[in-house]
Amino acid sequence: MTRDWSITFDFNPFIIGPMKSLNIPKVSTPASPSRRVSRNNSVANPITKSQPGKVVRATELPAAEDDAALRDYLSAISKHDQLAQLALARFYEATVGRVYSVALRIVRHAHLAEEVVSDVYMQVWRDAQRYDDSRGRVLGWLLIITRSRALDILRRQDEAFSHPEPYDLVSEPESEQKSAHDLLEAAQAGSALH
């Protein structure tokens, strides 16, 4: 018999006043092997007219209606009005688990993964109108953004340094080896004959 352990994610990268004032219910995800995500929304979604209490399995690919709902969220987000903030909050609640898990898998540190998540949703807010449904699903687009932002953070963390003596790294040409200057003169002399 498997136990249905519920863990509530309290991570919220949005410190924006209007986002806090929205009454969005928390999404709880059980840690059981089936990895179900249950949503007990007390209010029906005004954007997609979905019914509360829908159960989504995180191990399955999103169904066509889930992708349609995410597309509706993106189209509402691209308008940048009051409804766009609600749409972004719903989009965040529907996708934050997958975005965070991909980010954590790449950067391997929770605080960096949280930074990636906030960067991803800021980019979604800015670039929602750039999504093209003929090129793939919304979740694929979102996870590509996540991968790119995670790699950017890893690159930012990798400090480039210069060698104190860079000329020590280059070996001196041996006597029988021609230098670059000698090769240039030979190439010019060869082209002068033709």
ABEGO torsion letter per residue (X at the ends): XBBBBBBBBABBABABAAAAABBBBBBBBBABAAGBBBBBBABBBAAAGBBBGBBBBAABBBBAAAAAAAAAAAAAAAAGBAAAAAAAAAAAAAAAAAAAAAAAAAAGBAAAAAAAAAAAAAAAAAAAAABBAAAEBAAAAAAAAAAAAAAAAAAAABBBBBBABAAAABBBBBAABBBAAAAAAAAAAAAAAX
